Amino acid sequence: MDRLASVPRTQTGPGGADFTVRYLRGGNKPYTCPGCHRVIPAGSAHVVAWSNESLFGADRGLEERRHWHTSCWERRLW
C-alpha cells in the first residue's frame, strides 16, 4: 500500500499556529493544494497538515486537515 505516512510531527503553520504534519507517499484521490491551488494527483507524495489549535477541539482540527504539495508546505505558501 502506497499510502504509508511519516510519524506525525508538530510544525508552525499558517498564522503561526501549531500544526500536526504528516508526509504521505501517495493518496487515493486528487486533492487541491491550499498553497498554490493546483491539483495534487492521486498517488503523489504530499503533506497533510491540520491545526492543533482549533477553537472546537482537536477532533475539529483533524476534520479540517488539508493536503499540500510538499514544496508548498516547506516554502510556507500560506
PDB file of N, CA, C and O in Angstrom, chain B, residues numbered from 101:
ATOM      1  N   MET B 101       0.843  -1.180   0.000  1.00  0.00           N
ATOM      2  CA  MET B 101       0.000   0.000   0.000  1.00  0.00           C
ATOM      3  C   MET B 101       0.888   1.243   0.000  1.00  0.00           C
ATOM      4  O   MET B 101       1.789   1.355   0.831  1.00  0.00           O
ATOM      5  N   ASP B 102       0.646   2.174  -0.918  1.00  0.00           N
ATOM      6  CA  ASP B 102       1.480   3.359  -1.061  1.00  0.00           C
ATOM      7  C   ASP B 102       1.055   4.531  -0.196  1.00  0.00           C
ATOM      8  O   ASP B 102       1.625   5.614  -0.327  1.00  0.00           O
ATOM      9  N   ARG B 103       0.093   4.363   0.668  1.00  0.00           N
ATOM     10  CA  ARG B 103      -0.370   5.479   1.486  1.00  0.00           C
ATOM     11  C   ARG B 103       0.389   5.585   2.795  1.00  0.00           C
ATOM     12  O   ARG B 103      -0.020   6.345   3.672  1.00  0.00           O
ATOM     13  N   LEU B 104       1.469   4.858   2.956  1.00  0.00           N
ATOM     14  CA  LEU B 104       2.229   4.917   4.195  1.00  0.00           C
ATOM     15  C   LEU B 104       2.645   6.342   4.490  1.00  0.00           C
ATOM     16  O   LEU B 104       3.000   7.100   3.588  1.00  0.00           O
ATOM     17  N   ALA B 105       2.598   6.698   5.766  1.00  0.00           N
ATOM     18  CA  ALA B 105       2.885   8.074   6.165  1.00  0.00           C
ATOM     19  C   ALA B 105       4.023   8.117   7.159  1.00  0.00           C
ATOM     20  O   ALA B 105       4.377   7.118   7.785  1.00  0.00           O
ATOM     21  N   SER B 106       4.581   9.296   7.282  1.00  0.00           N
ATOM     22  CA  SER B 106       5.614   9.525   8.282  1.00  0.00           C
ATOM     23  C   SER B 106       4.974   9.593   9.662  1.00  0.00           C
ATOM     24  O   SER B 106       3.752   9.638   9.802  1.00  0.00           O
ATOM     25  N   VAL B 107       5.814   9.600  10.655  1.00  0.00           N
ATOM     26  CA  VAL B 107       5.350   9.812  12.024  1.00  0.00           C
ATOM     27  C   VAL B 107       4.877  11.261  12.114  1.00  0.00           C
ATOM     28  O   VAL B 107       5.579  12.156  11.643  1.00  0.00           O
ATOM     29  N   PRO B 108       3.706  11.519  12.705  1.00  0.00           N
ATOM     30  CA  PRO B 108       3.244  12.909  12.816  1.00  0.00           C
ATOM     31  C   PRO B 108       4.222  13.749  13.625  1.00  0.00           C
ATOM     32  O   PRO B 108       4.800  13.284  14.608  1.00  0.00           O
ATOM     33  N   ARG B 109       4.395  14.982  13.199  1.00  0.00           N
ATOM     34  CA  ARG B 109       5.258  15.917  13.928  1.00  0.00           C
ATOM     35  C   ARG B 109       4.547  17.260  14.012  1.00  0.00           C
ATOM     36  O   ARG B 109       3.644  17.535  13.222  1.00  0.00           O
ATOM     37  N   THR B 110       4.942  18.084  14.949  1.00  0.00           N
ATOM     38  CA  THR B 110       4.358  19.411  15.097  1.00  0.00           C
ATOM     39  C   THR B 110       5.270  20.433  14.438  1.00  0.00           C
ATOM     40  O   THR B 110       6.480  20.450  14.665  1.00  0.00           O
ATOM     41  N   GLN B 111       4.661  21.290  13.612  1.00  0.00           N
ATOM     42  CA  GLN B 111       5.390  22.362  12.936  1.00  0.00           C
ATOM     43  C   GLN B 111       4.551  23.631  12.990  1.00  0.00           C
ATOM     44  O   GLN B 111       3.336  23.574  13.180  1.00  0.00           O
ATOM     45  N   THR B 112       5.203  24.768  12.824  1.00  0.00           N
ATOM     46  CA  THR B 112       4.487  26.031  12.744  1.00  0.00           C
ATOM     47  C   THR B 112       3.867  26.149  11.361  1.00  0.00           C
ATOM     48  O   THR B 112       4.536  25.931  10.351  1.00  0.00           O
ATOM     49  N   GLY B 113       2.581  26.497  11.321  1.00  0.00           N
ATOM     50  CA  GLY B 113       1.870  26.613  10.059  1.00  0.00           C
ATOM     51  C   GLY B 113       1.289  27.998   9.875  1.00  0.00           C
ATOM     52  O   GLY B 113       1.780  28.965  10.458  1.00  0.00           O
ATOM     53  N   PRO B 114       0.237  28.102   9.061  1.00  0.00           N
ATOM     54  CA  PRO B 114      -0.385  29.391   8.784  1.00  0.00           C
ATOM     55  C   PRO B 114      -0.759  30.142  10.058  1.00  0.00           C
ATOM     56  O   PRO B 114      -1.273  29.552  11.009  1.00  0.00           O
ATOM     57  N   GLY B 115      -0.499  31.439  10.070  1.00  0.00           N
ATOM     58  CA  GLY B 115      -0.837  32.269  11.221  1.00  0.00           C
ATOM     59  C   GLY B 115       0.026  32.029  12.435  1.00  0.00           C
ATOM     60  O   GLY B 115      -0.281  32.526  13.519  1.00  0.00           O
ATOM     61  N   GLY B 116       1.112  31.270  12.279  1.00  0.00           N
ATOM     62  CA  GLY B 116       1.987  30.975  13.408  1.00  0.00           C
ATOM     63  C   GLY B 116       1.443  29.914  14.342  1.00  0.00           C
ATOM     64  O   GLY B 116       2.014  29.680  15.407  1.00  0.00           O
ATOM     65  N   ALA B 117       0.350  29.267  13.963  1.00  0.00           N
ATOM     66  CA  ALA B 117      -0.270  28.229  14.790  1.00  0.00           C
ATOM     67  C   ALA B 117       0.514  26.921  14.685  1.00  0.00           C
ATOM     68  O   ALA B 117       1.222  26.687  13.705  1.00  0.00           O
ATOM     69  N   ASP B 118       0.378  26.076  15.700  1.00  0.00           N
ATOM     70  CA  ASP B 118       0.980  24.745  15.666  1.00  0.00           C
ATOM     71  C   ASP B 118       0.098  23.818  14.843  1.00  0.00           C
ATOM     72  O   ASP B 118      -1.119  23.778  15.020  1.00  0.00           O
ATOM     73  N   PHE B 119       0.729  23.071  13.938  1.00  0.00           N
ATOM     74  CA  PHE B 119       0.032  22.115  13.092  1.00  0.00           C
ATOM     75  C   PHE B 119       0.665  20.747  13.256  1.00  0.00           C
ATOM     76  O   PHE B 119       1.879  20.633  13.424  1.00  0.00           O
ATOM     77  N   THR B 120      -0.158  19.705  13.206  1.00  0.00           N
ATOM     78  CA  THR B 120       0.346  18.345  13.096  1.00  0.00           C
ATOM     79  C   THR B 120       0.544  18.086  11.612  1.00  0.00           C
ATOM     80  O   THR B 120      -0.337  18.367  10.800  1.00  0.00           O
ATOM     81  N   VAL B 121       1.701  17.550  11.264  1.00  0.00           N
ATOM     82  CA  VAL B 121       2.075  17.370   9.862  1.00  0.00           C
ATOM     83  C   VAL B 121       2.501  15.924   9.639  1.00  0.00           C
ATOM     84  O   VAL B 121       3.250  15.349  10.429  1.00  0.00           O
ATOM     85  N   ARG B 122       2.006  15.352   8.546  1.00  0.00           N
ATOM     86  CA  ARG B 122       2.424  14.011   8.126  1.00  0.00           C
ATOM     87  C   ARG B 122       2.814  14.072   6.660  1.00  0.00           C
ATOM     88  O   ARG B 122       2.139  14.706   5.849  1.00  0.00           O
ATOM     89  N   TYR B 123       3.895  13.414   6.336  1.00  0.00           N
ATOM     90  CA  TYR B 123       4.339  13.308   4.950  1.00  0.00           C
ATOM     91  C   TYR B 123       3.832  11.976   4.407  1.00  0.00           C
ATOM     92  O   TYR B 123       4.162  10.917   4.941  1.00  0.00           O
ATOM     93  N   LEU B 124       3.022  12.030   3.332  1.00  0.00           N
ATOM     94  CA  LEU B 124       2.444  10.828   2.733  1.00  0.00           C
ATOM     95  C   LEU B 124       3.170  10.476   1.443  1.00  0.00           C
ATOM     96  O   LEU B 124       3.616  11.354   0.705  1.00  0.00           O
ATOM     97  N   ARG B 125       3.280   9.190   1.188  1.00  0.00           N
ATOM     98  CA  ARG B 125       3.896   8.730  -0.065  1.00  0.00           C
ATOM     99  C   ARG B 125       2.911   8.774  -1.218  1.00  0.00           C
ATOM    100  O   ARG B 125       3.327   8.727  -2.376  1.00  0.00           O
ATOM    101  N   GLY B 126       1.639   8.862  -0.942  1.00  0.00           N
ATOM    102  CA  GLY B 126       0.636   8.916  -2.000  1.00  0.00           C
ATOM    103  C   GLY B 126      -0.755   8.898  -1.418  1.00  0.00           C
ATOM    104  O   GLY B 126      -0.937   8.592  -0.240  1.00  0.00           O
ATOM    105  N   GLY B 127      -1.731   9.222  -2.231  1.00  0.00           N
ATOM    106  CA  GLY B 127      -3.125   9.232  -1.796  1.00  0.00           C
ATOM    107  C   GLY B 127      -3.993   8.519  -2.815  1.00  0.00           C
ATOM    108  O   GLY B 127      -3.553   8.226  -3.926  1.00  0.00           O
ATOM    109  N   ASN B 128      -5.234   8.243  -2.426  1.00  0.00           N
ATOM    110  CA  ASN B 128      -6.155   7.518  -3.300  1.00  0.00           C
ATOM    111  C   ASN B 128      -6.895   8.407  -4.283  1.00  0.00           C
ATOM    112  O   ASN B 128      -7.461   7.915  -5.259  1.00  0.00           O
ATOM    113  N   LYS B 129      -6.897   9.708  -4.040  1.00  0.00           N
ATOM    114  CA  LYS B 129      -7.646  10.615  -4.905  1.00  0.00           C
ATOM    115  C   LYS B 129      -6.887  11.931  -5.037  1.00  0.00           C
ATOM    116  O   LYS B 129      -5.973  12.205  -4.260  1.00  0.00           O
ATOM    117  N   PRO B 130      -7.264  12.739  -6.016  1.00  0.00           N
ATOM    118  CA  PRO B 130      -6.603  14.042  -6.153  1.00  0.00           C
ATOM    119  C   PRO B 130      -7.101  15.018  -5.085  1.00  0.00           C
ATOM    120  O   PRO B 130      -8.238  14.922  -4.622  1.00  0.00           O
ATOM    121  N   TYR B 131      -6.242  15.947  -4.708  1.00  0.00           N
ATOM    122  CA  TYR B 131      -6.583  16.996  -3.746  1.00  0.00           C
ATOM    123  C   TYR B 131      -6.149  18.328  -4.337  1.00  0.00           C
ATOM    124  O   TYR B 131      -5.290  18.366  -5.219  1.00  0.00           O
ATOM    125  N   THR B 132      -6.731  19.412  -3.862  1.00  0.00           N
ATOM    126  CA  THR B 132      -6.304  20.750  -4.265  1.00  0.00           C
ATOM    127  C   THR B 132      -5.445  21.337  -3.161  1.00  0.00           C
ATOM    128  O   THR B 132      -5.876  21.430  -2.012  1.00  0.00           O
ATOM    129  N   CYS B 133      -4.242  21.727  -3.507  1.00  0.00           N
ATOM    130  CA  CYS B 133      -3.301  22.310  -2.550  1.00  0.00           C
ATOM    131  C   CYS B 133      -3.760  23.723  -2.182  1.00  0.00           C
ATOM    132  O   CYS B 133      -3.986  24.540  -3.075  1.00  0.00           O
ATOM    133  N   PRO B 134      -3.903  24.031  -0.885  1.00  0.00           N
ATOM    134  CA  PRO B 134      -4.305  25.382  -0.497  1.00  0.00           C
ATOM    135  C   PRO B 134      -3.198  26.419  -0.682  1.00  0.00           C
ATOM    136  O   PRO B 134      -3.462  27.619  -0.602  1.00  0.00           O
ATOM    137  N   GLY B 135      -1.976  25.978  -0.925  1.00  0.00           N
ATOM    138  CA  GLY B 135      -0.868  26.910  -1.117  1.00  0.00           C
ATOM    139  C   GLY B 135      -0.834  27.502  -2.512  1.00  0.00           C
ATOM    140  O   GLY B 135      -0.668  28.711  -2.673  1.00  0.00           O
ATOM    141  N   CYS B 136      -0.990  26.651  -3.528  1.00  0.00           N
ATOM    142  CA  CYS B 136      -0.898  27.104  -4.920  1.00  0.00           C
ATOM    143  C   CYS B 136      -2.207  26.926  -5.683  1.00  0.00           C
ATOM    144  O   CYS B 136      -2.332  27.398  -6.813  1.00  0.00           O
ATOM    145  N   HIS B 137      -3.178  26.252  -5.079  1.00  0.00           N
ATOM    146  CA  HIS B 137      -4.498  25.998  -5.674  1.00  0.00           C
ATOM    147  C   HIS B 137      -4.420  25.107  -6.911  1.00  0.00           C
ATOM    148  O   HIS B 137      -5.304  25.147  -7.767  1.00  0.00           O
ATOM    149  N   ARG B 138      -3.363  24.306  -7.002  1.00  0.00           N
ATOM    150  CA  ARG B 138      -3.226  23.352  -8.096  1.00  0.00           C
ATOM    151  C   ARG B 138      -3.502  21.956  -7.563  1.00  0.00           C
ATOM    152  O   ARG B 138      -3.470  21.720  -6.356  1.00  0.00           O
ATOM    153  N   VAL B 139      -3.773  21.039  -8.472  1.00  0.00           N
ATOM    154  CA  VAL B 139      -4.133  19.671  -8.096  1.00  0.00           C
ATOM    155  C   VAL B 139      -2.902  18.873  -7.679  1.00  0.00           C
ATOM    156  O   VAL B 139      -1.841  18.963  -8.296  1.00  0.00           O
ATOM    157  N   ILE B 140      -3.070  18.093  -6.620  1.00  0.00           N
ATOM    158  CA  ILE B 140      -2.102  17.070  -6.223  1.00  0.00           C
ATOM    159  C   ILE B 140      -2.667  15.770  -6.793  1.00  0.00           C
ATOM    160  O   ILE B 140      -3.674  15.281  -6.282  1.00  0.00           O
ATOM    161  N   PRO B 141      -2.064  15.199  -7.819  1.00  0.00           N
ATOM    162  CA  PRO B 141      -2.632  14.000  -8.439  1.00  0.00           C
ATOM    163  C   PRO B 141      -2.675  12.803  -7.480  1.00  0.00           C
ATOM    164  O   PRO B 141      -1.844  12.684  -6.580  1.00  0.00           O
ATOM    165  N   ALA B 142      -3.643  11.935  -7.687  1.00  0.00           N
ATOM    166  CA  ALA B 142      -3.725  10.699  -6.904  1.00  0.00           C
ATOM    167  C   ALA B 142      -2.403   9.955  -7.034  1.00  0.00           C
ATOM    168  O   ALA B 142      -1.828   9.876  -8.119  1.00  0.00           O
ATOM    169  N   GLY B 143      -1.931   9.414  -5.924  1.00  0.00           N
ATOM    170  CA  GLY B 143      -0.692   8.653  -5.915  1.00  0.00           C
ATOM    171  C   GLY B 143       0.565   9.477  -5.721  1.00  0.00           C
ATOM    172  O   GLY B 143       1.658   8.920  -5.626  1.00  0.00           O
ATOM    173  N   SER B 144       0.430  10.803  -5.661  1.00  0.00           N
ATOM    174  CA  SER B 144       1.603  11.680  -5.500  1.00  0.00           C
ATOM    175  C   SER B 144       1.947  11.882  -4.032  1.00  0.00           C
ATOM    176  O   SER B 144       1.062  12.003  -3.185  1.00  0.00           O
ATOM    177  N   ALA B 145       3.228  11.916  -3.747  1.00  0.00           N
ATOM    178  CA  ALA B 145       3.683  12.222  -2.387  1.00  0.00           C
ATOM    179  C   ALA B 145       3.290  13.655  -2.048  1.00  0.00           C
ATOM    180  O   ALA B 145       3.374  14.547  -2.893  1.00  0.00           O
ATOM    181  N   HIS B 146       2.860  13.869  -0.806  1.00  0.00           N
ATOM    182  CA  HIS B 146       2.457  15.202  -0.377  1.00  0.00           C
ATOM    183  C   HIS B 146       2.385  15.274   1.145  1.00  0.00           C
ATOM    184  O   HIS B 146       2.682  14.295   1.830  1.00  0.00           O
ATOM    185  N   VAL B 147       1.994  16.425   1.668  1.00  0.00           N
ATOM    186  CA  VAL B 147       1.901  16.677   3.107  1.00  0.00           C
ATOM    187  C   VAL B 147       0.436  16.815   3.493  1.00  0.00           C
ATOM    188  O   VAL B 147      -0.352  17.411   2.758  1.00  0.00           O
ATOM    189  N   VAL B 148       0.073  16.264   4.646  1.00  0.00           N
ATOM    190  CA  VAL B 148      -1.241  16.511   5.240  1.00  0.00           C
ATOM    191  C   VAL B 148      -0.990  17.253   6.543  1.00  0.00           C
ATOM    192  O   VAL B 148      -0.182  16.824   7.367  1.00  0.00           O
ATOM    193  N   ALA B 149      -1.693  18.376   6.725  1.00  0.00           N
ATOM    194  CA  ALA B 149      -1.484  19.196   7.922  1.00  0.00           C
ATOM    195  C   ALA B 149      -2.827  19.628   8.493  1.00  0.00           C
ATOM    196  O   ALA B 149      -3.770  19.913   7.755  1.00  0.00           O
ATOM    197  N   TRP B 150      -2.900  19.670   9.830  1.00  0.00           N
ATOM    198  CA  TRP B 150      -4.104  20.164  10.497  1.00  0.00           C
ATOM    199  C   TRP B 150      -3.715  20.903  11.763  1.00  0.00           C
ATOM    200  O   TRP B 150      -2.703  20.604  12.398  1.00  0.00           O
ATOM    201  N   SER B 151      -4.540  21.873  12.113  1.00  0.00           N
ATOM    202  CA  SER B 151      -4.255  22.751  13.242  1.00  0.00           C
ATOM    203  C   SER B 151      -4.423  22.023  14.570  1.00  0.00           C
ATOM    204  O   SER B 151      -5.358  21.243  14.755  1.00  0.00           O
ATOM    205  N   ASN B 152      -3.508  22.290  15.481  1.00  0.00           N
ATOM    206  CA  ASN B 152      -3.625  21.773  16.845  1.00  0.00           C
ATOM    207  C   ASN B 152      -4.389  22.745  17.725  1.00  0.00           C
ATOM    208  O   ASN B 152      -4.649  22.456  18.893  1.00  0.00           O
ATOM    209  N   GLU B 153      -4.750  23.898  17.173  1.00  0.00           N
ATOM    210  CA  GLU B 153      -5.328  24.974  17.963  1.00  0.00           C
ATOM    211  C   GLU B 153      -6.741  25.334  17.526  1.00  0.00           C
ATOM    212  O   GLU B 153      -7.127  26.500  17.605  1.00  0.00           O
ATOM    213  N   SER B 154      -7.517  24.360  17.068  1.00  0.00           N
ATOM    214  CA  SER B 154      -8.885  24.621  16.650  1.00  0.00           C
ATOM    215  C   SER B 154      -9.727  25.054  17.842  1.00  0.00           C
ATOM    216  O   SER B 154      -9.606  24.492  18.930  1.00  0.00           O
ATOM    217  N   LEU B 155     -10.573  26.045  17.638  1.00  0.00           N
ATOM    218  CA  LEU B 155     -11.455  26.525  18.712  1.00  0.00           C
ATOM    219  C   LEU B 155     -12.426  25.454  19.183  1.00  0.00           C
ATOM    220  O   LEU B 155     -12.919  25.504  20.310  1.00  0.00           O
ATOM    221  N   PHE B 156     -12.698  24.485  18.317  1.00  0.00           N
ATOM    222  CA  PHE B 156     -13.682  23.458  18.637  1.00  0.00           C
ATOM    223  C   PHE B 156     -13.050  22.117  19.003  1.00  0.00           C
ATOM    224  O   PHE B 156     -13.724  21.088  18.975  1.00  0.00           O
ATOM    225  N   GLY B 157     -11.771  22.122  19.341  1.00  0.00           N
ATOM    226  CA  GLY B 157     -11.097  20.917  19.805  1.00  0.00           C
ATOM    227  C   GLY B 157     -10.264  20.234  18.741  1.00  0.00           C
ATOM    228  O   GLY B 157     -10.328  20.560  17.556  1.00  0.00           O
ATOM    229  N   ALA B 158      -9.478  19.272  19.207  1.00  0.00           N
ATOM    230  CA  ALA B 158      -8.534  18.566  18.334  1.00  0.00           C
ATOM    231  C   ALA B 158      -9.236  17.794  17.224  1.00  0.00           C
ATOM    232  O   ALA B 158      -8.735  17.728  16.102  1.00  0.00           O
ATOM    233  N   ASP B 159     -10.400  17.206  17.531  1.00  0.00           N
ATOM    234  CA  ASP B 159     -11.115  16.446  16.505  1.00  0.00           C
ATOM    235  C   ASP B 159     -11.525  17.341  15.343  1.00  0.00           C
ATOM    236  O   ASP B 159     -11.472  16.927  14.185  1.00  0.00           O
ATOM    237  N   ARG B 160     -11.933  18.563  15.652  1.00  0.00           N
ATOM    238  CA  ARG B 160     -12.328  19.511  14.602  1.00  0.00           C
ATOM    239  C   ARG B 160     -11.115  19.880  13.744  1.00  0.00           C
ATOM    240  O   ARG B 160     -11.223  19.976  12.522  1.00  0.00           O
ATOM    241  N   GLY B 161      -9.977  20.083  14.377  1.00  0.00           N
ATOM    242  CA  GLY B 161      -8.764  20.372  13.620  1.00  0.00           C
ATOM    243  C   GLY B 161      -8.444  19.262  12.643  1.00  0.00           C
ATOM    244  O   GLY B 161      -8.076  19.523  11.498  1.00  0.00           O
ATOM    245  N   LEU B 162      -8.584  18.012  13.091  1.00  0.00           N
ATOM    246  CA  LEU B 162      -8.329  16.860  12.223  1.00  0.00           C
ATOM    247  C   LEU B 162      -9.316  16.829  11.061  1.00  0.00           C
ATOM    248  O   LEU B 162      -8.933  16.526   9.931  1.00  0.00           O
ATOM    249  N   GLU B 163     -10.590  17.143  11.329  1.00  0.00           N
ATOM    250  CA  GLU B 163     -11.596  17.179  10.265  1.00  0.00           C
ATOM    251  C   GLU B 163     -11.267  18.235   9.216  1.00  0.00           C
ATOM    252  O   GLU B 163     -11.644  18.094   8.053  1.00  0.00           O
ATOM    253  N   GLU B 164     -10.571  19.285   9.617  1.00  0.00           N
ATOM    254  CA  GLU B 164     -10.246  20.388   8.715  1.00  0.00           C
ATOM    255  C   GLU B 164      -8.842  20.258   8.111  1.00  0.00           C
ATOM    256  O   GLU B 164      -8.284  21.244   7.630  1.00  0.00           O
ATOM    257  N   ARG B 165      -8.278  19.065   8.134  1.00  0.00           N
ATOM    258  CA  ARG B 165      -6.931  18.871   7.592  1.00  0.00           C
ATOM    259  C   ARG B 165      -6.911  19.194   6.105  1.00  0.00           C
ATOM    260  O   ARG B 165      -7.916  19.079   5.402  1.00  0.00           O
ATOM    261  N   ARG B 166      -5.747  19.596   5.660  1.00  0.00           N
ATOM    262  CA  ARG B 166      -5.552  19.965   4.264  1.00  0.00           C
ATOM    263  C   ARG B 166      -4.347  19.231   3.695  1.00  0.00           C
ATOM    264  O   ARG B 166      -3.376  18.945   4.396  1.00  0.00           O
ATOM    265  N   HIS B 167      -4.440  18.937   2.414  1.00  0.00           N
ATOM    266  CA  HIS B 167      -3.377  18.247   1.691  1.00  0.00           C
ATOM    267  C   HIS B 167      -2.605  19.286   0.884  1.00  0.00           C
ATOM    268  O   HIS B 167      -3.192  20.037   0.104  1.00  0.00           O
ATOM    269  N   TRP B 168      -1.288  19.324   1.074  1.00  0.00           N
ATOM    270  CA  TRP B 168      -0.405  20.312   0.455  1.00  0.00           C
ATOM    271  C   TRP B 168       0.644  19.618  -0.401  1.00  0.00           C
ATOM    272  O   TRP B 168       1.075  18.510  -0.082  1.00  0.00           O
ATOM    273  N   HIS B 169       1.060  20.271  -1.495  1.00  0.00           N
ATOM    274  CA  HIS B 169       2.293  19.835  -2.151  1.00  0.00           C
ATOM    275  C   HIS B 169       3.399  19.985  -1.110  1.00  0.00           C
ATOM    276  O   HIS B 169       3.409  20.959  -0.358  1.00  0.00           O
ATOM    277  N   THR B 170       4.308  19.056  -1.058  1.00  0.00           N
ATOM    278  CA  THR B 170       5.408  19.140  -0.093  1.00  0.00           C
ATOM    279  C   THR B 170       6.168  20.452  -0.264  1.00  0.00           C
ATOM    280  O   THR B 170       6.511  21.101   0.724  1.00  0.00           O
ATOM    281  N   SER B 171       6.432  20.842  -1.495  1.00  0.00           N
ATOM    282  CA  SER B 171       7.186  22.082  -1.727  1.00  0.00           C
ATOM    283  C   SER B 171       6.405  23.315  -1.279  1.00  0.00           C
ATOM    284  O   SER B 171       7.009  24.267  -0.784  1.00  0.00           O
ATOM    285  N   CYS B 172       5.091  23.326  -1.436  1.00  0.00           N
ATOM    286  CA  CYS B 172       4.285  24.476  -0.993  1.00  0.00           C
ATOM    287  C   CYS B 172       4.313  24.590   0.527  1.00  0.00           C
ATOM    288  O   CYS B 172       4.453  25.689   1.062  1.00  0.00           O
ATOM    289  N   TRP B 173       4.181  23.461   1.228  1.00  0.00           N
ATOM    290  CA  TRP B 173       4.234  23.499   2.690  1.00  0.00           C
ATOM    291  C   TRP B 173       5.616  23.955   3.159  1.00  0.00           C
ATOM    292  O   TRP B 173       5.727  24.819   4.029  1.00  0.00           O
ATOM    293  N   GLU B 174       6.654  23.380   2.587  1.00  0.00           N
ATOM    294  CA  GLU B 174       8.015  23.701   3.028  1.00  0.00           C
ATOM    295  C   GLU B 174       8.425  25.131   2.670  1.00  0.00           C
ATOM    296  O   GLU B 174       9.249  25.726   3.365  1.00  0.00           O
ATOM    297  N   ARG B 175       7.864  25.688   1.600  1.00  0.00           N
ATOM    298  CA  ARG B 175       8.142  27.083   1.242  1.00  0.00           C
ATOM    299  C   ARG B 175       7.188  28.040   1.954  1.00  0.00           C
ATOM    300  O   ARG B 175       7.270  29.256   1.783  1.00  0.00           O
ATOM    301  N   ARG B 176       6.290  27.481   2.748  1.00  0.00           N
ATOM    302  CA  ARG B 176       5.334  28.270   3.546  1.00  0.00           C
ATOM    303  C   ARG B 176       4.449  29.159   2.678  1.00  0.00           C
ATOM    304  O   ARG B 176       4.318  30.357   2.926  1.00  0.00           O
ATOM    305  N   LEU B 177       3.847  28.558   1.662  1.00  0.00           N
ATOM    306  CA  LEU B 177       2.963  29.304   0.765  1.00  0.00           C
ATOM    307  C   LEU B 177       1.556  29.405   1.345  1.00  0.00           C
ATOM    308  O   LEU B 177       0.594  28.888   0.778  1.00  0.00           O
ATOM    309  N   TRP B 178       1.463  30.057   2.447  1.00  0.00           N
ATOM    310  CA  TRP B 178       0.146  30.302   3.018  1.00  0.00           C
ATOM    311  C   TRP B 178      -0.003  31.740   3.192  1.00  0.00           C
ATOM    312  O   TRP B 178      -1.043  32.200   3.664  1.00  0.00           O
TER     313      TRP B 178
END
